[in-house]
Each structure stands twice: as structure tokens, then as C-alpha cells.
Amino acid sequence: MTTLAAKPATLASALRRALRDSMAADPGVHVMGEDVGKLGGVFRVTDGLAEEFGEHRCTDTPLAEAGILGTAVGMAMYGLRPVVEMQFDAFAYPAFEQLVSHVARMRNRTRGRLPMPLTIRVPYGGGIGGVEHHSDSSEAYYMATPGLHVVTPATVADAYGLLRAAVVSDDPVVFLEPKRLYWSKEPWDPEAPAAVEPVGRAVVRRPGRSVTLLTYGPSVPVCLEAAEAAVAEGWELEVVDLRSLVPFDDETVCASVRRTGRALVVHEAGSFAGPGAEIAARVTERCFHRLEAPVLRVAGFDVPYPPPMLERHHLPGVDRILDAVGRLQWEAESR
């Protein structure tokens, strides 16, 4: 819901406001990462935080991701709420041992005595012409690690609301930020942001009755564009923005699929053993008798991320989505 004071705002500015408001509300919130202080981050998400709160709360770190995350684990164990930035998606891999061995296990290991209020911000995905190690979609790794929450916004309002919810969570949250959407704009009033919704709820971005498109993060605008183009074919596509990959909102997803009878999962990550495989399995298990066709996937190809000149072929686009929708329609009609 927008107000009269709402003006065009970028997703990056909403993330910055969420961090600022979190730091103002709780002196235990500390932001740390490579170049997050004086520079304000590669994408300027943390711009101005060091000046306002001091370098002891918005701290530039060495180029050592395992050390950054290991330090944050200790801070969280002692009651602080660190927010760590991994500068790019593939830069986070050196910290993966800390994530799997300690971040995800600490609360369970201590039988709940030590919560892990730690937020790990990861700019991810393609669409910006980035070179290798700058455009990975690594969400499947995090989804497959028990003990982590995994969320990703696709709108300005959700960027603010989901990040605020992540910071106050006593469970570790991997907060995936779609790089290609940092500069997308929507009317938004930072002085009257929408209520913070709990992590774990999907939302229907566009209602329809022909096919359900299940998507998240950078693929949401692409699916909305495909739904608009599908009108010319007589198809009414319902677009569901998952927002939270873990925990997963089976209720909203299955309610949509039961209405349409068909489901298509769209994401940038590779198809084999990717997020769509789990989502398709969950939908099939819960909606089998209401499905009129198999659950299909449109995803990135199962190759290392290609050079910038080729990424438009690699990433799911409107044509590939509509082609899959046509296959779903044909499958249902041929039965």
C-alpha cells in the first residue's frame, strides 16, 4: 500500500533504509563486510551507515570471507546481531565451511541455548553483464543446509520488510539480493513502510487461472512480463512470488496450483538438482490429483555461468516461459 508521500525508490535504497532502521532500533546490530564502510559497498547499499553509526558498527573487513563469517558467529554467540555482506555470490564460497559447520548448527548443537541471530547478505544472480564469480545463483546450496532460513525479495517493499524481519530473527538468515533488481524503482514511502511480514510467506503477484508460475527474486519481473504477453494467447497466468525458499509456503503455493491445475517453476539457477526440483517434488506430492500436466521447469542451463555476451541465452526469458506454458496446455488438452 502506497501513501501520498510515496516516491520512486530503488530496491537498493530500501535495503539501506532497512539496515539503518535496524541499527537505530538495536545497538546490537553490526554491519560488516568488504568495503561496506567508507565506500558504502560495491552496490552502495551500506552508503552512509559508517558516518551515522561509526566504523565500530559498520566495519570494513579484510578480504577473507571465512574470517568475516567466523567473526560474526562469535558476535552472535555473545548476543550481538551481525549483518554480514558477501560482496558477490561466488565470493561467499570460501565461507561455506563456517556456514555449514557452525552457523547452521549452533542453535541445534546447544539445544537452543545459543541462538544464532545472524543475517548473511548475498548479492546474487545474473543480468548485469558480470564475469565469472559475479553472477552465480547459489540458492540450492543454502536450501540444502538444515538450520538456515533463505529469503529473497523481488520488490522494493519486500526488500525493506524481509530484511528487517531477517535482522530480528534468532535463526540465521541467508538474505539473497537480486543484483539485477538493485536499481528497479517503485513508489515507496520510507517513512511509512508496509508492515513487516514474517519470513515464510509467499504472495500472489498476479492472479490467473490457466497456469501457476512459481518464481522468486530476479525472475519475478520476467514472469510478470510473460504473463502480460500470454494474454494475447488467451492464457491467464498466475504469478506466485515465493519470497521465502526456507521455510517454504506450501499453503499458498498449493492453493494456487490446485486452482490452475498446472505449474511451472522459473529460476536462474541450473535445472539439475536446483531449487525447482524440490519445488516440483513438493507440488507433485501435495497436488497430484489436481494436476492436469506434469510440473515443468524453466531455468538456467546446467553450465558454469557464461560470459556476458551469452547470458541473455542462459537466463530464463519470456519466450522460454511461454514455450513451456504452451507445452503444459498441450499436455492437459491431449489427455
N, C-alpha and C positions, 0 to 999 in steps of 0.2 A: 504494500500500500504506500503510495507516494503522498506527499504533502505539498502545499503551495510553495514551500521553501525548497522543494527538491530541485536540484540542478544536475546536469550531466556529470557523472562521476565515473572514474575508471575503477576496474577491479583492483588494481594495484593500490589506489588511494584508499579503498575500503579496507584492504588488508592493513595498510599503515594505520588507519584510524582504529582498527580493532586492536592492534598492538599497543598503540598509545593509550587507549581507554583501559586496556588490561593492566598496563603498567601503572596508570594513575590509580586504579581501583585497588591494587595489591602490590605493596612494596617488595613482595617476594618474587614477582615476575621479573626475570632477567632475560634479555635478548643477547644471543652470542652467535658468532659465525665469522666467516672470512669476508672482510670489507663491509660489515654491517654498520660500523660506527661512523668514522669520518666520511667515507664515501656514500654511505646510505644504502649499500647493497648494489649488486650488479644491475638489478631492475628497479632500484631506488625505493623499494618497499619500506626500508627502515630509515629513510631520509628524515633527519631532524630529531630522531629519538635520542641520540647521544647528546645533542645540545640541550635537550629538555630535561633528560633524566640523569645525565652524567655517563662517562665512559665506564664506570663501575657497574652500570646496569644495562648498557648497550655496548658490548665489548667486542673489539676486533680480536680474532684468534689467529694462531699460526695456521699454515696450510697443512692441517693434519686432522682429517675427518674423524679417525678413530679416537684421537685425543680429545677433540671437541665433544663428541658424544659421551666418551668415558667420563669427562669432567662433569657433563650435565647429569649423568647418572648419580654421581656423588652429591651434587647440589640438590637433586630431587630427594635423595635419601635423607638429607638433613632439613627437609621442609620447604625448600625453595621451589619455584615453578619456572624452570628454564624453558626458553623457546629457542631452539637451535635452527639455524638456517644451513642447509646443504646447498651450496651455490648452484649446482646443476644436478640433474637426476643421476647421471652416471658417476658424478663425483662422490655420491653417497656410498658407493660400494666398499671403499676401504673401512667404513664404519659398520659394516654389516655384522661383523663378529660381535661387537658391542651390542648391537640391536637384538640379535638372536639370543646371545648368551646371558645378557643382563637386563636390558630394557624390557623385553617381553616377558621375562621370567621372574623378575624381582618380587612382584606382589604375590605370585603363587608360591615362590620359594620361601617367603616369610609368613605364609598363611595369613596374608592380609595385613600384617603388622606394619609393613613398609609399602605404602602406595608409591606410585611412580608418576607424579604429575608433570609429565614431560611432553612437550609438543615439538615435533620434528618437521619443519617446513621444507618441502622439496619441490622446487620448480621442475615441472616435468612435461614431456610430450613434445611434438614437433610443430611444424607450421611457421617457424621463424627463420628458416634457412640456416639452421645451426649445423655445425660439422659434427663428426663422430664424438661421442661422450657428452653431447649437449642437447640431445633430443630423444632420449630413451623414455619408454613407458614401462616403468618397473613395478607397477602396482601389484602384479601377481606375486612377486616375492614377499611383499608385505602382507598381502591377503593370506598367504600360506603360512604365516608365522603366528601361532596362537599366542594371545596375550596383547596384541596390538589392535587399536582402532584405526581404520583407514577411511579418510574422508576427502572429498574433492569438490570445490564449488564450481559452478558454471555461470553464476550471476553476481552482480555487484553486491546485492543484499545478502546473498549466501556467503560471499567471501567474508563479510563482516560477521554475520551471525554464527557461522560454523567455526571461525577462528576464535571468537570469544568463548564458544562452548568448549572448544578443544583446550584452551588455556586453563579453564576452571575444572577440567576433568581430572580425577585422581588416577585415571588409567593413561598409559602412553598413547598418544595420537600421532600417526603419520599423516601430515596435512599436505596433500598433493595440490600444487598450484599450477594450473594450465598456463604455460608461458604465452601461448598464442592469444590468450584472453586478457593478459595484463592490461592492455590498452583499450579493451572494449568498454563502451560507455552506456550507462543507463541513468535515468533520473533517480536520484537518491539524496536524501537529506541526512547528512552525518550527525546532525543534532537531534534527529528523531528516527533512529534506525529501527527497523522492524524487530519484533520480539525475537530473542534467541531461542531457536527450536532445539530440542535435544538431538544429539547425534544418533543416527539410526533410522531416519525417516526419509523416504523418497517423496517426490512430488510429481504430479501430472502437469507438464508444461503446456500441453496441447491435447484436448480431448479428441477422440476419434473412435471409429467402430470397425475399421477394416483390418488393421494390423497394429500391434503394440511394438513400438521401437523402445528398447531398453538401452539406456546410454548414460553417460556421465562426463563431467569435465569438458575437455575441448571438443568432444563430439556432439554435445548438446546443440550448439548453433547449427551444425551441419545437418543434424536430424530435423531440426525445425525448418530449415531451408528445404530439405527433401519433402517434408510433409506439405509445405506450401506448393511445391512443384507437383506433388501427387494429385492435387485437386483436379488438374487437367485430365488425369487418367480416370477420374471418378473414384479415387481412393481417399478415404478419410483415415489418416494415420494418427494414432495416439502416441505422444512422446512422453516417456517417463524418465525424469532425471533422478538417477539413483542417489546422488549426493553422498551417501554413505555406503562404502563397499563392505566394511566390517564395523559394526553389526549391519546385517542385511535386512532390508524391509520386505520380507516375504509377503506381508499382508497387502501392501499397496501394489506390488508387482503382480501378484496372483489375481487380485481383484481386476486389474486391467486386462490381463491375458484371458481370464475367463469371460470377459465381456466381448473381446475381439476374436478369440479362438486361434489367433496366430501371433507369433512372437519373433522378433528379430533383434539380436544383440549387436550393438555397434560400439567399437572402441578402437583406439590407435594401436594398442599393444598387439603383439603377434597372436595368431589364432590358436596354434597348438599349445595346449596346457595353459592358455591365457585366461583372463577373468571371465570371458564369455563362456568358456567350457563349464565352469562352476555355475554360472548363472543359468545356462541352458539346462544343466542337470537338475537344478533346484526347481525350475519351472516345469520340466517334464515330470518330475516326481510328484509335484503338487497339483498339476493341472492336466494330467494325461488325458482324462476322459472328456475334457473340454477343448482339447487341441484339435484343430481341423487340418493341421500340417505340421511337419517337424519344425522344431526351433532352429532357426538359421543364424549364422554369424557373418558380419562384415567387419573385417579387422585389418590391421597392418599385416604385411606379408611376413613369413617366418624367415627373415634375414636380418643381419645386423643393420642398424639404421643407415639408409643410403645417403649419398652425397646430396647437397641442397638442390641440385638441378633435377633430381629424381624423386624428391619427397612428395610431389603432387600426385605421382602414380602410386606411391606407397600408402599414403593416408586414405582412409575411407572418405569417399566423396558422394555427392548427390546421385550420380549415375550408378555407382555400385550399389547404393542403398535401394534405389528404385528397381534395379535389376533383381535384387533379392526379394523385394516386395512382390514383383511380378511372379517370381518362382513360387512364393508362398500362395499367391492367389491361384496359380495353375494347379498346385498340389491339392488345394482344397476343392477346386472345381472338378478335378479329374477323379475324385473318389466316388 
